[in-house]
Structure formats: C-alpha cells, structure tokens
Amino acid sequence: MQPTVKEIIAQFKAELTDIYSPHEAFQFVWLLFEHLHGWSKTDLMLHDHTKLTVSDHLFVQKALERLKNHEPIQYIIGETEFYGMPFRVNSSVLVPRPETEELVEWILQSVDINSPLNVLDIGTGSGCIAVSLAKNLQQAKVTAWDVSKGALQTAKKNAEYNQVEVHFEQRDILTTTAIEVGNFDIIVSNPPYVRDSEKEEMHNNVLDYEPHLALFVEDDDALLFYRKITEFAAKALSPGGMLFFEINRAFGEATKKLVEISGFRNAELRKDLSGNHRMIKAYKL
C-alpha cells in the first residue's frame, strides 16, 4: 500500500533528524511535490491524506536517500529560483544564494534600467547574475565568462529557459587582458572567495557536491581573483563605469582598500540581510 503525503512528511522528518531540522525536512517534501505537481505549501497540506502514486513514491524515496548523503535539494530536483526566475542547476555550478540576489538588486538600483549598457559578468556559473540582469536591463548587452565548460553549458540553457540573450565565452580571468575586449559600463563578479582553511566550517552538502573550482581560493592569496578582476576592470571599464563584487565577509575592508588603490573612487561596502559585509561597488575615474 502506498503511503500518504502526511506519512511521507513524517518519514522525512524522522530520517533526516540528524542532518536537518523538521522545518527543513518539510521544505524538502514541499519542493519535491512542487517539482512533481506544481503544488504550493497549502496544496501540500490539503493533500495530506492523498496516497502517492508508485512513480511519485519511488521519486521521493530516491530523493530521501540522496538527502541523507547531504546532496543539495536543488541538485536533486535540478532547479532552483533566483530573483523570481527558474534556474537549472547541477554539479557543474554553485547553487545561487540569496546574498547574490541582493547584489543583483543593488546593480539594478544603481543604473538607469532603460540605458543601453554594456555589462560583463565574470565567473558566471549558472548564469544567475547575467540572466537576471539581461531580463531586467532590456536595452543592455550582457556578456558572461566562465572558465568551466560545464558551467557555460548550464548558463546557456538558463538564458534560453528565461528567454534572454547573453553572450557567453569560455575565458580565464587570470590570463585574460583588457586589450582583448571592449569597454564595459558595468563589470560584476562573484568569484571564488572561500579560503581553504574555511572548509571545516562548511556543511557537507556544499563540500561534497558543489564545484570547488567556483568556491575556494588558497589562504596565502585570498584576494587573487579580486586583484586580477580589479586590474582588468581598471582598463576595461568606461570612464565612470561601475565595478561590483560579492565578497568574503572576512575581507571587506581589505577588498575595499584593494579597489581604492587600483584607482577606483567612491568604493562602498554593503552588508547583506544577515548583517555581513557581502558586496562592494566602486566607480572608475
């Protein structure tokens, strides 16, 4: 006999108790049924006595086993939401974070959304920043780079999925010079910024599944990508152009100083909703 939705919720809460809170376990069940049937949380509760089909039961049981192994729910269902839009995600890309939504919002607040801007996203990953900007800056030309071929394939699908045009290129910012590209009005990046020494503070669902290439940087050169991108932006931005970074909260002032000594003005640190220094904006002279 197939279990009811209510019994599945109870099973998830019981079997995930060592890893996740009851609230998180409930969220997982809802996300699975939203993926399967488009249910809201209210729908889930209204169907609490509904028995699962054989195929649905098989799907949620496989998902439960993957959750027990700390795999992110977003990878299990293959998508997530970012800035009100659906994004495909897999092990080639990081799961987009709410803090990055705040960075996108700051960019949109800082520009005339009807201007024909030339925008570059460095290290695009899933394409969440580039696609969100292309969707909301409809007169802009948006370019996105990543060193990972797998990430670019996912990002291209997300641009198509959300019906926007983004020009994608496989480039390594550590070896790219400004001579190779044109002038940009905005350069934005959420580069690798987690130090190797911070790995022990991270959850297994990140360490075991998300791409380390997009996450980690060596302790002895924690600002490597910020330095390279800032040097590049100092040449590739138009006069008055803006540089935006998502940053490691432990290096807010250090990153701000790096940007300032590279010739940028009005550098501003901004905290995220959790109260951590998470973003920088600066203007090219």
C-alpha positions as CSV (number, residue, x, y, z in Angstrom):
1,M,0.0,0.0,0.0
2,Q,1.3,3.4,-1.0
3,P,1.9,6.0,1.8
4,T,0.1,9.3,2.1
5,V,1.7,12.7,1.8
6,K,1.3,13.1,5.6
7,E,3.3,9.9,6.1
8,I,6.0,11.0,3.7
9,I,6.4,14.2,5.7
10,A,6.7,12.3,8.9
11,Q,9.2,9.9,7.3
12,F,11.4,12.8,6.1
13,K,11.4,14.5,9.5
14,A,12.3,11.2,11.3
15,E,15.0,10.0,8.9
16,L,16.7,13.4,8.4
17,T,16.6,14.4,12.0
18,D,20.4,14.1,12.4
19,I,21.1,16.4,9.5
20,Y,18.2,18.8,9.1
21,S,15.5,20.5,11.3
22,P,11.9,19.4,11.0
23,H,11.1,22.6,9.2
24,E,13.8,21.9,6.6
25,A,12.6,18.4,6.1
26,F,9.1,19.7,5.5
27,Q,10.5,22.2,3.0
28,F,12.2,19.4,1.1
29,V,8.9,17.5,0.8
30,W,7.2,20.6,-0.5
31,L,9.9,21.3,-3.0
32,L,9.7,17.7,-4.3
33,F,5.9,18.0,-4.8
34,E,6.2,21.4,-6.2
35,H,8.6,19.9,-8.7
36,L,6.3,16.9,-9.4
37,H,2.9,18.6,-9.5
38,G,3.4,22.4,-9.0
39,W,1.9,22.3,-5.5
40,S,2.1,25.2,-3.1
41,K,2.6,24.6,0.6
42,T,-1.2,25.0,1.1
43,D,-1.7,22.3,-1.6
44,L,0.6,20.0,0.2
45,M,-1.3,20.3,3.4
46,L,-4.7,19.9,1.6
47,H,-3.4,16.7,0.1
48,D,-2.0,15.3,3.4
49,H,-4.2,12.2,3.1
50,T,-3.6,11.7,-0.6
51,K,-1.8,8.4,-1.4
52,L,1.3,8.7,-3.6
53,T,1.4,7.0,-7.0
54,V,4.0,4.3,-7.4
55,S,6.2,6.6,-9.5
56,D,5.9,9.5,-7.1
57,H,6.8,7.3,-4.2
58,L,9.8,6.0,-6.0
59,F,11.0,9.5,-6.8
60,V,10.6,10.8,-3.2
61,Q,12.3,7.7,-1.7
62,K,15.3,8.2,-4.1
63,A,15.4,11.9,-3.1
64,L,15.4,11.0,0.6
65,E,18.4,8.7,0.1
66,R,20.3,11.5,-1.7
67,L,19.4,14.0,1.0
68,K,20.7,11.6,3.6
69,N,24.0,11.8,1.7
70,H,23.9,15.6,2.1
71,E,23.2,16.3,-1.6
72,P,21.6,19.7,-2.1
73,I,17.8,19.5,-2.8
74,Q,18.4,21.9,-5.8
75,Y,20.6,19.3,-7.5
76,I,18.1,16.5,-6.8
77,I,15.2,18.4,-8.5
78,G,17.6,20.0,-11.0
79,E,16.4,23.6,-10.5
80,T,16.0,26.5,-8.1
81,E,14.6,30.0,-8.1
82,F,16.7,33.2,-8.3
83,Y,15.4,36.7,-8.5
84,G,12.0,35.4,-9.2
85,M,13.1,33.2,-12.1
86,P,13.7,29.5,-12.5
87,F,17.3,28.3,-13.0
88,R,18.6,24.9,-13.9
89,V,21.4,23.7,-11.6
90,N,23.7,20.7,-11.4
91,S,27.1,19.8,-10.0
92,S,28.8,22.0,-12.6
93,V,27.6,25.2,-10.9
94,L,27.1,26.6,-7.5
95,V,23.5,26.8,-6.1
96,P,22.6,30.5,-6.3
97,R,22.5,32.2,-2.9
98,P,20.0,34.9,-1.6
99,E,23.0,37.2,-1.0
100,T,23.7,37.2,-4.7
101,E,20.1,38.3,-5.3
102,E,20.9,41.3,-3.1
103,L,23.9,42.1,-5.4
104,V,21.7,42.0,-8.5
105,E,19.2,44.3,-6.8
106,W,22.0,46.8,-5.9
107,I,23.1,46.8,-9.5
108,L,19.6,47.5,-10.8
109,Q,19.2,50.3,-8.2
110,S,22.4,51.9,-9.4
111,V,21.6,52.3,-13.1
112,D,19.0,53.6,-15.5
113,I,17.4,50.3,-16.4
114,N,16.4,51.7,-19.9
115,S,20.0,52.6,-20.8
116,P,21.9,50.7,-23.5
117,L,24.6,49.4,-21.0
118,N,27.5,47.1,-21.8
119,V,27.7,44.6,-18.9
120,L,30.2,41.9,-18.1
121,D,29.7,39.1,-15.6
122,I,33.0,37.3,-14.7
123,G,32.7,33.8,-13.4
124,T,29.0,33.4,-14.3
125,G,28.4,29.9,-13.1
126,S,24.7,29.1,-13.5
127,G,24.3,32.5,-15.2
128,C,22.1,33.7,-12.4
129,I,23.6,37.2,-12.3
130,A,23.9,37.7,-16.1
131,V,20.5,36.3,-16.9
132,S,18.8,38.3,-14.2
133,L,20.5,41.5,-15.4
134,A,19.6,40.7,-19.1
135,K,16.0,40.2,-18.0
136,N,15.7,43.5,-16.2
137,L,18.0,45.6,-18.4
138,Q,16.4,45.0,-21.7
139,Q,18.4,47.6,-23.6
140,A,21.7,46.2,-22.2
141,K,24.2,43.9,-23.9
142,V,25.2,41.3,-21.4
143,T,28.4,39.2,-21.7
144,A,29.2,36.4,-19.3
145,W,32.5,34.5,-18.9
146,D,33.5,31.3,-17.1
147,V,36.5,29.1,-17.2
148,S,34.3,26.0,-16.8
149,K,32.8,24.5,-20.0
150,G,30.2,22.6,-17.9
151,A,29.1,25.9,-16.2
152,L,28.8,27.6,-19.5
153,Q,26.6,24.9,-20.9
154,T,24.3,25.2,-17.9
155,A,24.3,29.0,-18.1
156,K,23.4,29.0,-21.8
157,K,20.4,26.7,-21.0
158,N,19.3,29.1,-18.3
159,A,19.4,32.1,-20.7
160,E,17.3,30.1,-23.2
161,Y,15.0,29.0,-20.3
162,N,14.4,32.6,-19.3
163,Q,14.2,33.9,-22.9
164,V,17.1,36.4,-22.7
165,E,20.1,37.0,-24.8
166,V,23.5,36.7,-23.2
167,H,26.8,36.4,-25.0
168,F,28.8,33.6,-23.3
169,E,32.5,33.0,-23.6
170,Q,34.9,30.5,-22.0
171,R,37.6,32.7,-20.5
172,D,40.0,32.5,-17.6
173,I,40.2,35.9,-15.9
174,L,43.7,35.0,-14.6
175,T,45.0,35.0,-18.1
176,T,42.7,37.5,-19.9
177,T,44.0,41.0,-20.7
178,A,41.9,44.1,-21.2
179,I,43.4,44.6,-24.6
180,E,41.3,41.6,-25.8
181,V,37.9,43.1,-25.0
182,G,35.9,46.3,-25.5
183,N,34.8,48.8,-22.9
184,F,32.1,48.0,-20.4
185,D,29.8,50.1,-18.3
186,I,29.4,47.5,-15.6
187,I,31.7,44.6,-14.5
188,V,30.3,42.3,-11.9
189,S,31.8,39.2,-10.3
190,N,31.1,36.7,-7.6
191,P,34.5,35.0,-7.8
192,P,35.9,32.1,-5.6
193,Y,36.4,33.6,-2.2
194,V,36.2,30.9,0.4
195,R,39.7,30.2,1.9
196,D,40.8,26.6,2.1
197,S,41.1,27.0,5.9
198,E,37.3,27.8,6.0
199,K,36.4,24.4,4.6
200,E,35.9,22.9,8.1
201,E,33.2,25.5,8.8
202,M,31.1,24.4,5.7
203,H,28.3,21.9,5.5
204,N,28.8,18.6,3.7
205,N,26.1,19.4,1.1
206,V,28.5,22.2,-0.1
207,L,31.8,20.4,0.4
208,D,30.8,17.1,-1.2
209,Y,28.7,18.4,-4.1
210,E,29.3,22.0,-5.2
211,P,32.2,22.7,-7.6
212,H,35.4,23.6,-5.6
213,L,36.7,25.5,-8.6
214,A,34.0,28.0,-8.1
215,L,34.3,28.2,-4.3
216,F,37.8,28.0,-2.9
217,V,41.0,30.1,-3.0
218,E,44.3,29.4,-1.3
219,D,44.8,31.1,2.1
220,D,48.1,32.7,1.1
221,D,46.4,34.7,-1.7
222,A,42.8,35.0,-0.7
223,L,42.2,38.1,-2.8
224,L,43.7,36.6,-6.0
225,F,40.6,36.9,-8.1
226,Y,39.6,40.3,-6.8
227,R,43.1,41.7,-7.6
228,K,43.0,40.3,-11.1
229,I,39.5,41.4,-11.8
230,T,40.1,44.9,-10.4
231,E,43.3,45.2,-12.6
232,F,41.3,44.1,-15.6
233,A,38.3,46.4,-14.8
234,A,40.6,49.4,-14.4
235,K,41.4,49.1,-18.1
236,A,38.2,47.5,-19.4
237,L,35.6,49.8,-17.8
238,S,34.5,53.0,-19.5
239,P,35.1,56.3,-17.5
240,G,32.5,56.4,-14.8
241,G,31.8,52.7,-15.2
242,M,31.0,50.6,-12.1
243,L,32.6,47.6,-10.6
244,F,30.5,45.3,-8.4
245,F,31.8,42.4,-6.3
246,E,30.3,39.8,-4.0
247,I,33.0,39.3,-1.3
248,N,34.2,37.2,1.6
249,R,32.8,38.9,4.8
250,A,36.2,38.5,6.4
251,F,37.9,40.6,3.8
252,G,35.5,43.6,3.4
253,E,37.9,46.3,4.3
254,A,40.9,44.6,2.6
255,T,38.9,44.3,-0.7
256,K,37.7,47.9,-0.5
257,K,41.3,49.0,0.0
258,L,42.4,46.9,-2.9
259,V,39.8,48.5,-5.2
260,E,40.7,52.0,-4.0
261,I,44.5,51.7,-4.6
262,S,43.7,50.5,-8.1
263,G,42.3,53.9,-8.9
264,F,38.6,53.4,-8.2
265,R,36.6,56.1,-6.4
266,N,33.5,56.1,-4.1
267,A,34.1,52.5,-3.1
268,E,31.2,51.4,-0.9
269,L,30.9,48.3,1.3
270,R,27.4,47.0,1.8
271,K,26.0,44.4,4.3
272,D,23.7,41.6,3.3
273,L,20.4,41.0,5.2
274,S,22.3,38.9,7.7
275,G,24.5,41.9,8.6
276,N,27.7,40.7,7.0
277,H,29.8,42.8,4.6
278,R,29.0,41.0,1.4
279,M,29.2,43.5,-1.5
280,I,31.3,46.3,-2.9
281,K,30.5,48.9,-5.5
282,A,33.1,51.3,-6.9
283,Y,33.4,53.7,-9.9
284,K,36.2,54.0,-12.4
285,L,37.8,57.5,-12.5
